[in-house]
Amino acid sequence: MKLKIQESKFKIFLLFMLFTVCCSLFTVSYAAHPLITDDTGTQGKGKFQLEVNSEFSYEKEQQYNADEDKWETKKDTGGELATVLSYGIMDSLDVVLGFPYQWKKTRIDGVVTTDPTEQGDGISDLPLEVKWRFYEKDGLSFALKPGITLPTGNENKGLGNGRVSYGLMFITTKEIKPWAFHLNLGHTRNEYKLQADKEANRKDVWHTSLAAEVETVKDLKVVGNIGMERNPDKTSNTHPAFILGGLIYSISENIAIDMGVKGGLNKPETDLTFLAGIAFKF
């Protein structure tokens, strides 16, 4: 019996790695909201989780207008509403599908800009992921999360890349009750359709982040997150870095709500983002 189980796991591993190599998958991690850093947890065979997550961002900066020889105040506001469906193919293997809707608006000295790439709103690129927890012992677990993004967003409005992109995330979770710690190390390969995007953006982007959570009282968790990602802008070597704090409250065994605030630690990162979500398990 043990031999058959091991053979089955080995076959799944081979299929998983073949899937990863052949499809060259991309990762857009959906962690335990509001965290950016994902954990190794899966839904369990035959079980679903439906999440509805939202975020609202604000950024302000001064920029110089050489044509008019003056400084201007640029304000960017925007957000995203994402529905995420996870299904447990096996106890340790999930498939995750996201449906993101984004909007954004840019004002310069209070006047809305007419640049369509700064005013996009609509469905963005759709992510499809697989998460496989391949090791778990004594509170320590490891997982791999590959995925692809399908070019469903309008690249002319800045809502997508116009081509399929791919990558892979390595996830580590360590539980020391009542604490849990999560580490993500990932790589993204962005492919672009528009020549302007190809010239302006790096294709290869790495990601690293660390999160912690602790249950302070029954059903209430306090969470924290910090991370950095390679700047896709070819003209900058300052990589966006963030810090985040939030709460997750379990209303029942199958329903949880959350909220959080994410702040930028340097100029390339968005100044302030508010996050909120709800998750249903069934």
N, C-alpha and C positions, 0 to 999 in steps of 0.2 A: 504493500500500500504506500509506504513512504517513498519507494522508488518511483511509483507512478506519479505521485505528487511532485517529486523533484523533476521528473521528465516533463510534466505539464508546465511547471514554472519555467523550465529551460526553453521550451517551445515558445511560451509567451514572451520571454526575454528576447529571443531571436526575432520574432515577429515585430516586437516593439522597436528594436534597433534597426530592423530593415525599414520599418515605417519612418523612423527618424531620418535615416540616411537618404532614402529615396525621395521623401517629400521635402527634406531640408526645412524643417518646421520653424515657425516663428512663435515667440512667447509674448503674450500680453497677460500678465499675471492678474488673476482675480483672487486676492487674499481674503482673509476674514475681515470684511469691511469694518472700520475704515482703514485698516492697515494696507500699506502698499506691498510689504513683504509677505509672501505666501508661506503657508505651513504645509506639512506633509499629510495632513488629514484628508481622508476620502469619505465618500458618502456611505459606502457599503453596497454590496451586490443588490441590484434591483431597486435601489432607493434614489429619490430625486431631491434636489434643492433648487428652489427658485429665489433669486435675489433681485431686488429693485434698488439700485444705488444711484445717488445723485451727488454732484459736486458743483460748487459755484466759486469762480476764481476772480481775483482782482489784482491788477498790476498797474503801477504808475512809474513813469520815468521821464527824464528831461532829455530831449534830443535837439541837435543843432540843424537848422534848415539853412543850407548854404545858399540856396537860390534867393531866399529872402533875407539872409544875413541876420537870423534871429534864433533864439532858443524857444522851443515849443514843449508843451506838456502833453505827453501821450498817455492815455488811459485805455487799458484793455480789460474788458469784462467778458465773461463767458461761462460755460458750464457743460455738463454732460448728464444725461439720464440713460443708465445702462440696465438692461434686463439680462440676467445671467442664469442659464439653466445648466445644472450639473447632473449627471447620471452615473451611477455606479455599475460599470460592466462587471467588475469583480470587487471583492472586499478591498483590494489594494489598487484598483484601476478605475479612474473616472474619465469621462469625456465631458468637456465643458464648451458651451456655445454662448457667445455674447451678442447682444443686439444694442449697440451704442448709438445714441442720438446726441449730436453736439450743436452748440451755438456759440457765437462770439461776436463782439462788436468793438470797434476801435474808434476812439475820439481823440482828435488833436486840437488842443485849446478849446474843448467843448463841442467841436464840430465833428460829426460822424464822417469818417473817411469813405471815399467812393471805391477804394481798392477792393475788388471782389474776394481776393484771397484773405482779407482781414475781416470780412463780414459773413463768412460762411455759416450756414445753419442747415442741418439735415443729418441723414444717416451717414456715419463714418465707416471706415473699413471694418468688416466683421471678423472677429477672432474665433478660431476653432482650436481647442487645445486637448491634450491628453496628459493626465497626471498619474504617474506610476510610483507608488511607494515600494521600493525594492528591498529595504532593510528596516527592521524594527526590533529593538532589544533594550531592556533596562531603561526605558524612557528616551532612548536615542533612536532617531529614524532619519532615513535619507529617501529622497524622491527625485525623479526627473520629470520635467514638464516641457515637452515640445509643443509646438502649435504653428498654425499658419494664419495669416490675415488675408481675407479675400477682398479684392479691390471694389467694394460696393460704394465707397464714398466718392464724392465729386472732387477730383484733384484740382480742378480749376478754382474751387472755393476753399482749398486748403483742408479738405475733410478726409483726404486719403492720399495714398502714394500712386495710385493708378496701376499698380502691379502687385502680384502676390509677394509677400515678404515672409521671412522665416527666422528661426533661431531656437535656442534651447536654454532652459533654466535649471540649475541644480539647487535643491532645497534641503536644508537641514533643520530638524526640530529637536530640541532637548527639553524634556519636562522634568522639573524639580518642584513638586507640589509645594505651594500653590502657584508656582511660577512656570512659565513656558517661554523658551527663547527660539527664535527663528532666524536663519541666515539664508540669503539668496545670492547666488552668483550666476550671472547670465550673459548671453551674447545675442544680439539681434542683427540680422542682415536685412537692411531696408533696400528695396528695389524701387526706382522711380520711373514714371512714364514721361513727365515733363522735363525738357532739357534744362530749364531754369532750376528745377529741384535737384537734378543731377550735379549741376555746377555748384550749387550752394550748400548741399548737404553731404555729410559723410554717410557711407553705406553701412559701415560696421560700428555698432554701438554696444559697449559693455555696460553692465549694471551690477551694483553691489549694494546690499542693504541689510540691516539688522533690526529685528523687532523683539519686544518683550511684552508679556501680558501677565497679569496677576488678578486672581479673584479676591477682591477686598471684602466683600460680603456675599452672601448667597445669591447666585444668579447675576452678579454684577462684576464685570471685568474692567480694569483700567489698562489701557494699552499705550505703548510708545513705539516710535519708529524713527529711524534715521537712515539716510542712504544717499548715494551719488550715482550719476549716470554720465557716460561720455557725451559731450556736447555734439549734437549732430551738425551744428553750424561750423563749416570749415574755417571760418575766419576767427574762431575763438578756441582757445585751449583751456578756458575756465569751465569746468564741468559742473552742471547744475547739481546742487546738494540741498536736501530738505530735512526738516524735523517735524514730527507729527505726534499729537497726543489725542486720545479719545476714550470713549466708553462703549462697552457692549453689554446690553441687558437682555437676558433671556426671559421673555414673558411667560413662556411655557417650554416644554421639551422640544417643540417643533417650530417655535417662532422666536426670533430675536431681532431687536432693533439696535441701531448704533448711531453715533455721531462723533465727529472729530474735526480738528483744525490742523491744517498743514501750512508751515511757513517756509519761505526760502531762506537758505543760509548764505547765498551769494546772489549776484545780479542775474545770472542766466536763469535761475529758478523763479517760478511764479511767486510773487510776494506773499499772497494769502489765498488759501483755498478752504472752503467750508464743505464738509462731507456729511452725508446722512444716508441711511439705508435700512432695509428690512429684509429678512430672510425667512423662508418657509421650507420646512423639511416634510417630505411625505413619501 
